[in-house]
Amino acid sequence: MGAGMSRAHTFEREFEMLATANEIEQQNKDMFELESMIDRLGMSEIMLLLVHICDEKAEHIRSNWQDEGLAKRWDIVVDSLISKRLSKALGGLPKY
């Protein structure tokens, strides 16, 4: 029984390592895709899209889940994304 538990533990560890490797591979793909979008659209446009998505999430949560606390957290993200400091920094970047 001890040997079986050891094999199970080894399999579990290998599975965790494989999952981590797959997660890293997916993260690298996601980063490449996002970088490509930034190159194509420009960082300012990406940020505006994020503002829109976050605002829509807040409204969806308010309307469908009636979870005002979670909706307010999304509103805080929106406010952070459209802060004057960030807008100024984005203004110095090229459009594409």
KAMOHU-V576431 format. One record per residue. N is the residue number from 1. SS is DSSP state (H for helix, E for strand, C for the rest). D_FIRST is the distance of its C-alpha to the first C-alpha in whole Angstrom. Layout:
# KAMOHU-V576431
n | ss | d_first
N | SS | D_FIRST
N | SS | D_FIRST
This chain:
# KAMOHU-V576431
n | ss | d_first
1 | C | 0
2 | H | 4
3 | H | 5
4 | H | 5
5 | H | 6
6 | H | 9
7 | H | 10
8 | H | 11
9 | H | 12
10 | H | 14
11 | H | 15
12 | H | 16
13 | H | 18
14 | H | 20
15 | H | 21
16 | H | 23
17 | H | 24
18 | H | 26
19 | H | 27
20 | H | 29
21 | H | 30
22 | H | 31
23 | H | 33
24 | H | 35
25 | H | 36
26 | H | 37
27 | H | 39
28 | H | 41
29 | H | 42
30 | H | 43
31 | H | 45
32 | H | 46
33 | H | 48
34 | H | 49
35 | H | 51
36 | H | 52
37 | H | 53
38 | H | 55
39 | H | 57
40 | H | 58
41 | H | 59
42 | C | 59
43 | H | 58
44 | H | 60
45 | H | 59
46 | H | 56
47 | H | 56
48 | H | 58
49 | H | 56
50 | H | 53
51 | H | 56
52 | H | 57
53 | H | 53
54 | H | 52
55 | H | 55
56 | H | 54
57 | H | 51
58 | H | 52
59 | H | 55
60 | H | 52
61 | H | 50
62 | H | 53
63 | H | 54
64 | H | 51
65 | H | 49
66 | C | 51
67 | C | 49
68 | H | 52
69 | H | 50
70 | H | 48
71 | H | 51
72 | H | 53
73 | H | 50
74 | H | 51
75 | H | 54
76 | H | 54
77 | H | 52
78 | H | 55
79 | H | 58
80 | H | 56
81 | H | 56
82 | C | 60
83 | C | 61
84 | H | 64
85 | H | 62
86 | H | 60
87 | H | 63
88 | H | 65
89 | H | 62
90 | H | 62
91 | H | 65
92 | C | 65
93 | C | 63
94 | C | 64
95 | C | 64
96 | C | 62
